[in-house]
Amino acid sequence: MSRGTEPSCKILGIIGLTFCIPMIFVLFLFQFLGIAEYVYPIVIPIFIGTGLIFIFVFGIIMYAVRTVTRRTMQFDKAFIRSHDAGIVAGSDYMDQYPPGASYEIPVYCPYCQESIELDRVEWSRSTSLVCSNCHSHVRVEVSEE
């Protein structure tokens, strides 16, 4: 595989091989034992059905992993932006918190129940942000531990 291949492609290839190689081995074993003509009409539909279920479940897992990864990247970006805003704006806009303070931002807006996309919100004060969907002010807790 090339150096630029994404990890999800590598995982897909590894799992695909671990699924296909045993099935191919079983088919060759049936051929070697001389029972292939009796077993293939039964086994092939089972293998195809199992393969389709495997692809479906793996697709759901990969979608979930990608969504969580994207959400983590949004949290990282929002933290950097809020930190940079505090440095640039100074004490006029953002309250000054000690080093190590963290924002506890809700994942969903308490008013419209939509997910808060941290790369699209606007900060109204240091302890509240404006939901990009319903434009309500959402309170943000600051932990100074």
Secondary structure, DSSP 8 states (H G I E B T S, - for coil): --TT--HHHHHHHHHHHHHHHHHHHHHHHHHHHT-HHHHHHHHHHHHHHHHHHHHHHHHHHHHHHHHHHHHHHHHHHHHHHHHHHHHHHGGGTS----TT-EEE--SB-TTT--B--TTT-EEEETTEEE-TTT--EEE-EEE--
